[in-house]
């Protein structure tokens, strides 16, 4: 088999495997925190289409005691979830991007044994292009590069997810 064909097959198999690893859901403004619309399989292209047509401006600030509007993507293989939401008002808002991933932490106020927990870090992204760029890294499996990109954004909060 020639080298070019082998490369194409390898890329196709990697893309097919990765595409099947991702699913996504959507929360509209005001949904209960455990309420969401399952959408199915995700890819970067599917995410971008949903992200760009989502009514962020119309829904921001209308949570009525529930969740803010959010698109969440889950990777079944890596167990890393990545999502985008908004805060603010229709005429002035910012995106929040959150990553939930396994993390080793020490118990007993940092003196005990290490255990793995699900850790949430939320960052503020003011530009649509920033959100799209970080999701491109996420879908490409470039998690170290994603962390580097996120570290340049203001940290909103972080905590263990229970």
C-alpha positions as a printed NumPy array, in Angstrom:
array([[  0.   ,   0.   ,   0.   ],
       [  1.459,   3.369,  -0.874],
       [  2.361,   5.798,   1.884],
       [ -0.146,   8.536,   0.884],
       [ -3.08 ,   6.116,   0.935],
       [ -1.974,   4.73 ,   4.299],
       [ -1.816,   8.294,   5.679],
       [ -5.333,   9.059,   4.394],
       [ -6.732,   5.866,   5.922],
       [ -5.02 ,   6.613,   9.233],
       [ -6.439,  10.151,   9.316],
       [ -9.913,   8.859,   8.397],
       [ -9.86 ,   6.218,  11.136],
       [ -8.626,   8.707,  13.733],
       [-11.298,  11.221,  12.726],
       [-14.045,   8.59 ,  12.738],
       [-13.034,   7.341,  16.156],
       [-12.784,  10.83 ,  17.616],
       [-16.106,  11.988,  16.162],
       [-17.911,   9.069,  17.81 ],
       [-16.318,   9.905,  21.148],
       [-18.086,  13.241,  21.53 ],
       [-21.688,  13.988,  22.44 ],
       [-23.353,  17.269,  23.251],
       [-26.37 ,  18.76 ,  24.95 ],
       [-27.958,  22.169,  25.309],
       [-29.485,  23.998,  28.265],
       [-31.775,  26.902,  27.553],
       [-31.867,  29.861,  29.975],
       [-33.92 ,  29.037,  33.063],
       [-33.717,  25.243,  32.763],
       [-33.292,  23.389,  36.05 ],
       [-29.597,  22.678,  36.608],
       [-30.103,  18.976,  35.822],
       [-32.352,  19.628,  32.784],
       [-30.876,  19.621,  29.285],
       [-31.7  ,  18.622,  25.725],
       [-29.549,  15.719,  24.541],
       [-28.477,  16.35 ,  20.964],
       [-26.315,  13.334,  20.141],
       [-22.965,  12.923,  18.472],
       [-20.74 ,  15.983,  18.149],
       [-17.862,  17.147,  16.022],
       [-16.165,  20.514,  15.78 ],
       [-18.263,  21.339,  12.72 ],
       [-21.52 ,  20.436,  14.511],
       [-20.474,  22.438,  17.555],
       [-19.584,  25.535,  15.498],
       [-22.933,  25.412,  13.708],
       [-24.824,  25.15 ,  17.036],
       [-22.659,  27.78 ,  18.723],
       [-23.059,  30.351,  15.964],
       [-26.814,  29.995,  15.655],
       [-27.548,  29.722,  19.395],
       [-29.578,  32.73 ,  20.665],
       [-26.971,  33.848,  23.235],
       [-27.97 ,  37.502,  23.15 ],
       [-31.684,  36.73 ,  23.587],
       [-31.117,  34.315,  26.486],
       [-28.337,  35.94 ,  28.504],
       [-29.55 ,  37.131,  31.9  ],
       [-32.895,  35.31 ,  31.623],
       [-32.108,  32.359,  33.865],
       [-35.11 ,  32.99 ,  36.192],
       [-33.452,  31.016,  38.968],
       [-32.219,  28.195,  36.744],
       [-29.211,  27.705,  34.529],
       [-27.739,  30.116,  32.045],
       [-27.854,  29.047,  28.371],
       [-25.12 ,  26.453,  27.816],
       [-23.759,  24.099,  25.172],
       [-21.871,  21.168,  26.73 ],
       [-19.653,  18.655,  24.964],
       [-18.531,  15.405,  26.556],
       [-15.691,  13.15 ,  25.452],
       [-16.501,   9.592,  26.501],
       [-12.942,   8.359,  26.083],
       [-10.964,  11.045,  27.915],
       [-13.791,  11.816,  30.37 ],
       [-13.157,  15.518,  29.782],
       [-16.22 ,  17.724,  29.397],
       [-16.027,  21.204,  27.91 ],
       [-18.825,  23.745,  27.784],
       [-19.672,  27.33 ,  26.949],
       [-22.224,  29.576,  28.603],
       [-22.813,  33.326,  28.915],
       [-23.13 ,  35.895,  31.685],
       [-24.2  ,  39.492,  31.57 ],
       [-26.974,  41.351,  29.77 ],
       [-28.071,  41.278,  26.111],
       [-26.127,  44.454,  25.329],
       [-23.014,  43.444,  27.288],
       [-22.081,  39.837,  27.91 ],
       [-19.121,  37.508,  28.047],
       [-18.72 ,  33.794,  27.483],
       [-17.794,  31.392,  30.238],
       [-15.913,  28.281,  29.146],
       [-15.695,  25.445,  31.609],
       [-13.652,  22.297,  31.601],
       [-14.423,  19.321,  33.839],
       [-11.679,  16.722,  34.026],
       [-10.05 ,  14.185,  36.309],
       [ -7.508,  15.705,  38.703],
       [ -5.384,  14.271,  41.499],
       [ -5.795,  16.126,  44.811],
       [ -4.545,  15.468,  48.317],
       [ -7.111,  14.76 ,  50.996],
       [ -7.022,  16.035,  54.602],
       [ -6.356,  19.692,  53.732],
       [ -3.502,  18.8  ,  51.391],
       [ -1.65 ,  16.472,  53.781],
       [ -3.382,  13.144,  53.08 ],
       [ -3.232,  10.616,  50.293],
       [ -3.964,  11.658,  46.737],
       [ -7.269,  10.765,  45.157],
       [ -8.758,  11.432,  41.761],
       [-11.679,  13.86 ,  41.603],
       [-13.66 ,  15.58 ,  38.866],
       [-12.354,  19.154,  38.765],
       [-14.131,  22.142,  37.241],
       [-12.291,  25.241,  36.027],
       [-14.251,  28.129,  34.499],
       [-12.684,  30.925,  32.476],
       [-13.993,  34.17 ,  30.988],
       [-13.738,  34.554,  27.209],
       [-14.846,  37.885,  25.818],
       [-14.575,  37.023,  22.123],
       [-16.464,  34.477,  20.035],
       [-13.204,  33.625,  18.219],
       [-11.587,  32.681,  21.534],
       [-14.383,  30.227,  22.298],
       [-14.225,  28.726,  18.824],
       [-10.44 ,  28.379,  19.   ],
       [-10.514,  26.603,  22.34 ],
       [-13.191,  24.193,  21.143],
       [-11.093,  23.459,  18.061],
       [ -8.248,  22.386,  20.374],
       [-10.654,  20.326,  22.495],
       [-12.072,  18.442,  19.513],
       [ -8.564,  17.891,  18.111],
       [ -7.584,  16.231,  21.392],
       [ -4.93 ,  18.868,  22.034],
       [ -5.685,  19.147,  25.73 ],
       [ -2.26 ,  20.472,  26.756],
       [ -2.582,  23.272,  24.188],
       [ -6.134,  23.904,  25.394],
       [ -4.859,  24.28 ,  28.971],
       [ -2.198,  26.699,  27.773],
       [ -4.807,  28.774,  25.936],
       [ -7.16 ,  28.729,  28.94 ],
       [ -4.368,  29.799,  31.296],
       [ -4.207,  33.081,  29.377],
       [ -7.859,  33.834,  30.166],
       [ -9.204,  35.274,  33.437],
       [-10.157,  32.487,  35.866],
       [-13.773,  32.814,  36.991],
       [-13.765,  29.946,  39.523],
       [-12.602,  26.387,  40.104],
       [-13.737,  23.6  ,  42.39 ],
       [-14.298,  19.901,  42.798],
       [-17.449,  18.623,  41.108],
       [-19.552,  16.311,  43.215]])
